[in-house]
Each structure stands twice: as structure tokens, then as C-alpha cells.
Amino acid sequence: MVRDTYCGWLIEVSSTSEGYSFQCTSSNHEEWCDREFYQSGSLARAAARRFVQAAVVRTALRHCYSSYCVGGLSPEEYVTLEDLILGALNLDTPSLESLSLECS
């Protein structure tokens, strides 16, 4: 088993007869895996890092949206913060453009 940390998450890559798999553990001790097998440890590690990156973005955007909903951010501040978060991680935003800025 190979252990690595990325963005505060523990990544464990292990080898089985079916290939390599990963398990990610957050700082809150939540464990996640994608139940896939990869041909190499480096491919499993790369998939784990993509998973962690997406989890970090989701958490940041949820916090940002919550702040917006309680009046802590103006619509312009929300969009700016969202762009900064996504830009820092070099993620494309087409799937996020459909998000509504309306709080329910």
C-alpha cells in the first residue's frame, strides 16, 4: 500500500489481483473510493487526486453558496469567489454555469 496526502486528504493506493484501487480519507475521517480498478498505481493515484480536487471544490462552493444565501455575499461577490475557486484549481465551469443564485 502506498500512502500520500493531497489537499489535507489521505490517499491510499493498494494493489489487488484485479489491479490498483484507491481510498481517500478526509480530515473529518470520511472514507471514499470509486470502486474502480486501474492498470497502475500512478493511474489510481491520479484518479484519487481528481476525486479529492472535486471534493474540495464542492466543499468550497457549498460554503460560498451558504454565505450568499444568508446575505453574507452579494451576487457579484459570489460569482467572483466562485471564479477564484475554480480558477485556482484550473477547472472548467460549463457544468456550473447552470447553478442558480436563488436560495430556496
N, C-alpha and C positions, 0 to 999 in steps of 0.2 A: 504494500500500500504506500502511495506517495501522498504526502500532505503539503498543502500550500495555503497561503492566505491571500485574499483579494478583497479589497474594499471592506475590510473588517469581517469577512466571512471565512470560515474554514472550508477548504476544498479537499476532499479525499478521493483519490483515483485508485481504483483497485482492479486487479486482473482476475478474470474467471475463465472457464473453458470456452465461454461464448464470446469473449472479448473484454474490452475495458469499459468500466462504468464509473460514474461519479456520484458523490453525495456532498451536498453543500449544507453547512450549518451556520445559521445567523448568530449574531451576538446575543440574541434572545433564546438561543438553543433550539430554534426551529430547524428541522431537518428536511431537506428537499432533494429529490432526484428526478430524472426524466424517464427512468426505466428503459433506457436505450443502451445498446452496446456499440462500442466504437472499435475500429480496427487497431488503434494505437492509443497509448496513454496520452500522447500530446493532443490527439483529437478529442479525447474525453475531457482533458483539462481545458481546452479551448471552448468546448460546449458548456462546461461548468462556469467559466468566466463570462460567457454571453448570458447565461442564466442569472448570475449574480448582478451583472450590469443592468439587466432588465428589472430585477427586483429592486435595485437601488433607485432606478428611475421611477418605478411605480410608487415607492415609498415617498420619494421627494415630491412627486406630483400630487399624491394624496394630501400631503401636508400643505402644499401650496394651495390646493383647491379648498381645503378646510379653512385655511386662513382667509381666503377670498370669501367663502360663504358666511363667515361670522363678521365680515366687514373689516377685516384686518388688512386687506389689499384692495386697491382699486382695480377695475378691469385692465387698465394699462399696466399696472404693476404685476398683475397675474401673468399676462402674456409675456412681459419682459422676463420675469423669473422663469417661466416655463421654457422660453427660448434659451436662456442661460444654462439651465439644467441639461436640456437636450444637446445644446452646442458643446458643452463641456465633455459630454460622452460621445460626441460625433454620431448621434443617431438621427436618422431621417424622421421627419414628422408627419408624413401624409396620413398615417392612421390616427394620429392625434388631432388632426385638423377638424375632425367631426365632433370633438368634445364640445359640449355646450357650456357656456359660462352661467347657466341658470342654476340656482340652488333650489332643491326640492324640499 
